[in-house]
């Protein structure tokens, strides 16, 4: 790739989705400290309900897989506890005056778990492969503004853009944007992950456990734990028993009733609001759901608060599409903000259909409230002459069907992000790599998402994503239900882990276990 001359630089504002921050960031506290061990060490056993369905970060969508990958791999940027974009494998970055070149200065002395050195060739190779349609990376669309990636030298990488992209720094923090060694292949990494994160892969027993060990050469603050074991216990109530018996020291629950039973004299519980959202996804590419009137009939026939009360004891809030605090959608700004069976009947009549059947996939094992949500939705929609045929699948089978877009509808819990482009740009644009999953796009949405990327002004971006939300709701692209909480249960011996609104497990690098 040719080297482009760089113009006089200025600091260019970019949004993390919570606050506007500078594109040029100095190294964060402890970022350049030498890696190594300290403290009491020990093994932390984390109870999880499902085994990871992949160990390849570019394709990880299942929560359990993402949680493991977040501790093993590194990204150019990271998100801090407040969802601000901070340095990761890149210790700083800056943009040209026109915003069309973003240059990253990489950390020196970083190594992969196998001992090989991290450098600019890995960044170039990773970003080029993520953007290549043949890779089928789930975050490929986040690189749509990137025309080319240039290794300026061993420690400098320049991203040349077709248009300024205010969302890019935050999007690069996703584990789906992990920087991999240019020597590794997908098949190799699915057997033995090889990353630059605080922990390294040790072993796996399928459907039983994944064990990670401390990365003694980690570039950040020293990691205390000797190892972390993700132990598969399919039933959340059984995880509670394991916590209380001391066989498990930590677990994250999404069922508030189960979580309440975990708290005891030896187990503490922390409740954290989440950016993730519960949703009934409708595939407008298939059958009756291709008719906007049918989708609006579904929307008007659902009492979202009832779903929340039934599935999660009311622990959460009814939501619109965007959950990012700086861009949060108004759930009342939608057709039928309250259940309205008369309007649902009118929409169904306008479609020319008296009864509609919708084949709906449901995950069992990835999160606890899925089946309860699905059954409540089925009951409510039956009142409007709409039948949900539920196909309850184990987590891995659900993900396979979901990624392939092989469903009419799906009851899902999707991860939220601080920037709305990262949440939905890959879903609801015509060329979005997950548009087959979303099942909906429009020229209006294509234009709005393009505007959102190219605009840096916070107020202007808020208005753009308000319009995105309006377009999605007015066409009932999906039926957004509610946001809820995570409940982190830890034994009293566990200290230092701080739960986050994005559900990330990166805080394990700061955790300790006392004897």
C-alpha positions in Angstrom: 0.0 0.0 0.0 1.2 3.4 -0.8 2.1 5.8 2.0 0.0 8.9 2.0 1.5 12.2 3.1 -0.1 13.3 6.4 -1.5 16.8 6.9 -1.2 18.9 9.9 -3.0 17.1 12.7 -5.6 18.3 15.1 -7.4 16.5 17.9 -10.7 15.3 16.5 -13.6 14.6 18.7 -15.2 11.1 18.5 -18.0 9.7 20.5 -17.9 6.6 22.7 -21.7 6.7 22.9 -21.7 8.0 26.5 -19.6 11.1 26.2 -17.5 12.8 23.5 -13.9 12.1 23.9 -10.7 13.1 22.1 -9.4 10.8 19.4 -5.9 11.3 20.8 -5.5 9.6 24.1 -2.5 9.1 26.2 -1.7 5.8 27.8 -4.1 4.9 30.6 -2.9 4.1 34.1 -0.7 1.1 34.3 -0.9 0.6 30.5 2.8 0.6 29.9 3.8 -1.3 33.1 5.6 -4.5 32.8 3.5 -7.6 33.1 3.9 -10.1 35.8 2.4 -11.8 38.8 1.7 -10.4 42.2 -0.6 -11.0 45.2 -2.2 -14.2 46.4 -2.8 -16.0 43.1 -5.3 -18.8 43.2 -7.9 -20.1 40.9 -11.3 -18.4 40.4 -14.1 -20.8 39.3 -16.9 -19.1 37.4 -20.1 -21.0 36.9 -21.7 -20.6 33.5 -24.8 -22.3 32.0 -23.3 -23.1 28.5 -20.0 -24.0 26.9 -18.6 -21.5 24.5 -19.8 -22.3 21.0 -16.6 -20.9 19.4 -13.1 -19.8 20.5 -12.6 -17.6 17.4 -13.2 -14.0 18.4 -14.2 -12.6 15.0 -17.3 -14.9 14.9 -18.2 -14.9 18.6 -21.9 -13.8 19.2 -22.8 -16.2 22.1 -22.4 -14.4 25.5 -20.4 -17.3 27.0 -17.9 -17.3 24.1 -17.6 -13.5 24.2 -16.9 -13.6 27.9 -14.0 -16.0 27.4 -12.5 -14.2 24.4 -12.5 -10.9 26.2 -10.0 -12.2 28.7 -7.7 -13.8 26.1 -7.5 -11.3 23.2 -6.7 -7.6 22.8 -8.1 -4.9 20.7 -6.7 -1.6 19.5 -9.0 0.4 21.7 -10.9 -0.5 24.9 -13.8 0.8 26.8 -13.4 1.8 30.5 -15.8 1.3 33.3 -17.8 4.4 32.2 -17.8 3.3 28.5 -15.3 5.9 27.4 -12.9 4.8 24.7 -9.3 4.4 26.1 -6.1 2.9 24.7 -5.7 -0.8 24.2 -3.0 -2.3 22.0 -2.8 1.2 20.5 -1.4 3.5 23.1 -2.5 6.6 21.2 -4.1 7.7 18.0 -4.8 10.9 16.0 -6.6 12.1 12.9 -5.8 14.3 10.0 -7.6 17.6 9.7 -10.0 16.2 7.1 -10.7 13.1 9.3 -9.8 10.8 6.5 -6.7 9.2 8.0 -6.6 7.8 11.5 -3.0 6.9 12.7 -2.4 4.5 15.6 0.8 4.2 17.6 1.1 0.7 18.9 2.5 -0.5 22.2 6.0 -1.8 22.2 7.0 -5.2 23.7 3.6 -6.8 23.5 3.7 -10.6 22.8 1.1 -13.3 22.0 0.6 -16.3 24.2 2.9 -18.4 22.0 5.7 -15.8 22.5 5.6 -14.2 19.1 5.7 -10.4 18.9 2.8 -8.2 18.2 3.3 -5.5 15.5 1.7 -3.5 12.7 1.6 -6.5 10.3 -0.9 -8.2 12.7 -3.1 -5.1 12.8 -3.1 -4.8 9.0 -3.7 -8.5 8.5 -6.5 -8.6 11.1 -8.4 -5.6 9.9 -8.1 -6.6 6.3 -9.4 -10.1 7.1 -12.3 -8.8 9.2 -13.4 -6.6 6.4 -13.1 -9.4 3.8 -16.6 -10.9 3.1 -15.1 -14.3 2.8 -14.0 -14.3 6.5 -17.7 -13.9 7.6 -16.6 -11.8 10.6 -19.6 -10.6 12.6 -18.3 -7.0 12.9 -17.2 -6.5 9.3 -19.6 -3.6 8.6 -17.9 -1.6 11.3 -15.0 -1.2 8.9 -17.1 0.0 5.9 -15.5 3.4 6.1 -11.9 2.0 5.9 -10.6 2.0 2.4 -7.1 0.7 3.3 -4.9 -0.2 6.2 -1.2 0.8 6.0 1.7 -0.4 8.1 3.7 2.8 8.3 6.4 1.1 10.3 6.5 -1.7 12.9 4.7 0.4 15.6 2.5 2.6 13.4 -0.7 1.8 11.5 -2.7 4.3 9.4 -6.4 3.7 8.6 -7.4 5.5 5.4 -11.1 6.3 5.3 -13.6 7.1 2.6 -15.4 9.4 5.0 -14.8 10.6 8.6 -16.1 8.0 11.0 -17.0 9.1 14.6 -18.0 5.6 15.6 -14.8 3.8 14.6 -12.8 4.2 17.8 -15.6 2.7 19.9 -16.3 0.0 17.4 -12.6 -1.1 17.4 -13.0 -1.9 21.1 -15.3 -4.9 20.4 -13.8 -8.3 20.9 -15.1 -9.1 17.4 -12.3 -6.7 16.3 -9.6 -8.6 18.2 -6.1 -8.3 16.7 -4.8 -11.8 15.9 -1.3 -13.0 15.0 -0.9 -12.9 11.2 0.5 -16.5 11.5 -2.6 -18.0 13.0 -5.7 -19.6 11.2 -9.3 -20.0 12.3 -8.9 -23.7 12.7 -5.8 -23.3 14.9 -7.4 -20.7 17.1 -10.5 -22.7 17.6 -8.3 -25.4 19.1 -5.8 -23.2 20.9 -6.5 -19.4 21.3 -3.5 -17.2 21.0 -4.0 -13.7 22.1 -2.4 -10.7 23.9 -4.9 -10.5 26.7 -4.5 -10.9 30.5 -5.1 -14.6 30.4 -3.9 -17.4 28.1 -5.7 -20.5 27.1 -4.8 -23.6 29.1 -7.3 -26.4 28.4 -10.9 -27.3 27.5 -13.1 -30.2 28.3 -16.1 -29.9 25.9 -19.3 -29.1 27.7 -17.6 -29.1 31.1 -15.0 -26.4 31.4 -12.5 -23.9 29.9 -9.4 -23.1 31.9 -7.3 -20.0 31.4 -4.0 -19.1 33.1 -2.4 -15.8 34.0 -0.5 -14.2 31.1 2.8 -13.4 32.9 3.8 -11.2 29.9 0.7 -9.2 29.8 1.4 -5.6 28.8 -1.0 -4.0 31.3 -1.1 -4.1 35.1 0.0 -7.4 36.6 -2.7 -10.0 36.8 -3.1 -11.6 40.3 -5.1 -14.8 39.6 -3.2 -17.9 38.7 -6.1 -19.2 36.7 -9.8 -18.8 35.8 -12.0 -21.8 35.1 -15.3 -21.4 33.4 -17.2 -24.4 34.7 -20.4 -25.4 32.8 -23.3 -26.0 35.1 -26.5 -25.9 32.9 -29.0 -25.0 35.6 -28.7 -21.6 37.4 -30.1 -23.1 40.6 -27.3 -25.7 40.5 -24.8 -22.8 40.2 -26.3 -21.3 43.3 -25.7 -24.5 45.2 -22.1 -24.7 43.9 -21.6 -21.1 45.1 -22.9 -21.8 48.6 -20.9 -25.0 48.9 -17.7 -23.2 47.8 -17.1 -25.2 44.6 -17.8 -22.0 42.5 -16.6 -18.5 43.6 -18.4 -16.4 41.0 -21.4 -16.4 38.6 -23.4 -13.9 36.7 -27.2 -14.4 36.7 -29.9 -12.9 34.6 -32.9 -14.4 36.4 -33.6 -12.1 39.4 -35.4 -14.8 41.3 -32.5 -17.2 41.1 -30.1 -14.4 41.9 -31.9 -13.6 45.1 -31.5 -17.2 46.3 -27.7 -16.9 45.8 -27.1 -14.1 48.4 -26.0 -15.4 51.8 -23.4 -14.8 54.5 -20.7 -16.2 52.2 -22.0 -14.9 48.8 -22.6 -11.2 47.9 -24.8 -10.0 45.1 -24.3 -6.9 42.9 -27.1 -5.7 40.6 -25.9 -3.9 37.4 -28.1 -2.3 34.7 -27.3 -3.6 31.2 -27.0 -2.1 27.7 -28.2 -5.5 26.3 -31.8 -5.7 25.3 -34.5 -8.3 25.1 -36.2 -8.4 21.7 -38.5 -10.4 19.4 -36.7 -10.3 16.1 -38.9 -10.4 13.0 -37.4 -11.5 9.7 -39.1 -9.2 7.1 -37.5 -11.3 4.4 -39.8 -14.3 5.1 -43.5 -15.1 4.7 -46.2 -13.0 6.2 -43.6 -10.9 8.1 -42.6 -9.3 4.8 -45.9 -7.3 5.2 -45.4 -4.2 7.3 -49.0 -4.4 8.5 -48.4 -7.9 9.9 -45.3 -6.7 11.8 -47.3 -3.7 13.2 -50.0 -6.1 14.2 -47.5 -8.0 16.2 -46.1 -4.8 17.7 -49.5 -3.6 18.8 -50.6 -7.0 20.3 -47.7 -7.1 22.8 -47.7 -5.7 26.4 -44.0 -5.2 26.9 -44.4 -4.5 30.6 -46.2 -7.8 31.0 -43.3 -9.7 29.4 -40.9 -7.9 31.7 -43.0 -8.6 34.8 -43.5 -12.3 33.8 -40.0 -13.1 32.8 -37.9 -10.9 35.0 -40.1 -9.9 37.9 -40.3 -6.4 36.6 -36.6 -6.0 37.1 -35.8 -3.6 34.2 -37.3 -1.1 31.9 -39.3 -1.2 28.7 -37.0 0.0 25.9 -36.8 1.2 22.4 -34.1 0.2 20.0 -31.1 2.3 21.3 -30.1 1.6 24.9 -26.9 3.7 24.8 -27.3 6.4 27.5 -26.3 9.3 25.2 -28.8 8.2 22.5 -31.4 6.3 24.4 -34.7 5.8 22.4 -38.0 7.0 23.9 -40.1 3.8 24.2 -43.3 5.9 24.0 -42.4 7.2 20.5 -43.6 4.2 18.7 -46.9 2.9 17.2 -48.8 1.3 20.1 -46.6 2.2 23.0 -49.3 0.3 25.0 -50.9 -2.9 24.0 -53.8 -2.1 21.6 -55.6 -5.2 20.3 -58.1 -3.1 18.3 -55.2 -1.5 16.3 -53.6 -4.9 16.0 -56.8 -6.3 14.4 -56.9 -3.3 12.1 -53.3 -3.9 10.9 -54.0 -7.6 10.4 -57.2 -6.8 8.4 -55.2 -4.4 6.2 -52.8 -7.2 5.5 -55.7 -9.3 4.2 -54.9 -12.1 6.6 -57.1 -13.4 9.4 -54.6 -15.7 11.1 -50.8 -15.7 11.0 -48.4 -18.4 12.1 -44.8 -17.5 12.9 -42.0 -20.0 13.4 -39.9 -18.7 16.3 -36.6 -19.9 17.6 -35.8 -19.7 21.3 -32.4 -20.2 23.0 -32.3 -22.5 26.0 -29.2 -22.1 28.2 -27.7 -18.9 27.0 -29.8 -16.8 29.3 -32.4 -17.8 31.9 -35.5 -15.8 30.9 -35.7 -16.8 27.2 -38.4 -19.6 27.4 -40.5 -17.6 29.9 -40.4 -14.6 27.5 -41.3 -16.7 24.5 -44.3 -18.4 26.3 -45.6 -15.0 27.4 -45.3 -13.6 23.9 -47.0 -16.7 22.5 -49.9 -16.2 24.9 -50.4 -12.5 24.2 -50.2 -12.8 20.4 -52.8 -15.6 20.4 -55.3 -13.0 21.5 -54.7 -11.2 18.2 -55.0 -14.3 16.0 -51.2 -14.6 15.7 -49.6 -17.9 16.5 -46.0 -18.3 17.6 -44.7 -21.8 17.0 -41.8 -22.1 19.4 -38.7 -24.0 18.5 -36.6 -24.2 21.7 -33.0 -24.9 20.9 -29.8 -25.4 22.8 -27.5 -22.4 22.7 -25.2 -23.6 19.9 -28.0 -24.7 17.6 -29.8 -21.4 18.2 -26.7 -19.4 17.3 -26.2 -21.4 14.1 -29.8 -20.8 13.0 -29.6 -17.1 14.1 -26.4 -16.3 12.2 -27.8 -18.0 9.1 -31.0 -15.9 9.3 -32.8 -19.2 9.3 -36.0 -18.2 11.2 -39.2 -16.2 10.9 -38.8 -14.8 14.4 -36.3 -15.1 17.2 -36.6 -14.4 20.9 -33.2 -13.0 21.7 -31.0 -11.1 24.1 -28.6 -8.9 22.2 -25.6 -7.1 23.5 -25.8 -3.3 23.5 -22.9 -0.9 22.8 -22.1 2.7 23.7 -22.3 3.8 20.1 -25.5 3.1 18.1 -23.6 2.4 14.9 -21.8 -0.5 16.6 -25.2 -1.8 17.8 -27.1 -1.6 14.5 -25.0 -0.5 11.5 -24.2 -4.1 10.7 -27.9 -5.2 11.1 -30.1 -2.6 9.4 -28.1 -1.3 6.4 -28.5 -2.8 3.0 -24.8 -4.0 2.9 -24.6 -4.8 6.6 -23.0 -8.2 7.1 -25.7 -9.2 9.6 -28.6 -7.8 7.5 -29.7 -11.4 6.7 -30.2 -11.8 10.5 -32.0 -8.4 10.9 -34.3 -9.1 8.0 -34.9 -5.4 7.4 -33.2 -2.4 5.7 -34.2 0.7 3.8 -32.6 3.6 1.8 -33.6 5.9 4.6 -31.7 3.8 7.2 -28.7 3.5 4.9 -28.5 7.3 4.6 -29.1 7.9 8.4 -26.3 5.4 9.4 -23.9 7.1 6.9 -24.8 10.5 8.4 -24.2 9.1 11.9 -20.7 7.9 11.1 -19.7 11.1 9.3 -21.0 13.5 12.0 -19.0 14.4 15.0 -21.3 16.9 16.7 -23.0 15.2 19.7 -26.3 17.0 19.3 -26.5 16.2 15.6 -25.7 12.5 16.2 -28.4 12.3 18.8 -31.0 13.6 16.3 -29.7 11.2 13.6 -30.1 8.2 15.9 -33.5 9.4 17.1 -34.5 9.2 13.4 -33.0 5.7 13.1 -35.1 4.6 16.1 -38.2 6.1 14.6 -37.7 4.4 11.3 -37.2 1.0 13.0 -40.2 1.4 15.2 -42.6 2.8 12.6 -41.8 -0.2 10.4 -41.8 -2.7 13.3 -38.4 -4.1 12.1 -38.1 -5.9 15.4 -40.2 -5.7 18.6 -38.0 -4.2 21.3 -39.1 -5.4 24.7 -37.0 -4.4 27.7 -33.6 -3.9 29.3 -32.8 -5.7 32.5 -30.0 -6.3 35.0 -27.1 -8.6 35.5 -26.6 -10.1 39.0 -23.0 -10.8 39.9 -22.7 -13.3 42.7 -19.2 -13.6 44.3 -17.8 -15.5 47.3 -16.5 -13.2 50.0 -12.9 -14.3 49.1 -13.3 -12.6 45.7 -12.3 -9.0 45.5 -11.5 -6.5 42.7 -14.0 -7.6 40.0 -16.3 -4.7 39.0 -19.4 -5.6 36.9 -20.0 -3.4 33.8 -23.1 -2.2 32.0 -21.8 -3.9 28.8 -21.5 -7.2 30.6 -17.8 -7.5 29.8 -15.7 -9.8 31.9 -12.4 -7.9 31.3 -12.5 -7.0 35.0 -11.3 -10.5 35.8 -7.8 -9.1 35.2 -8.1 -7.1 38.4 -9.8 -9.8 40.5 -8.2 -11.5 43.5 -9.1 -14.6 45.5 -7.9 -14.8 49.1 -7.3 -18.1 50.8 
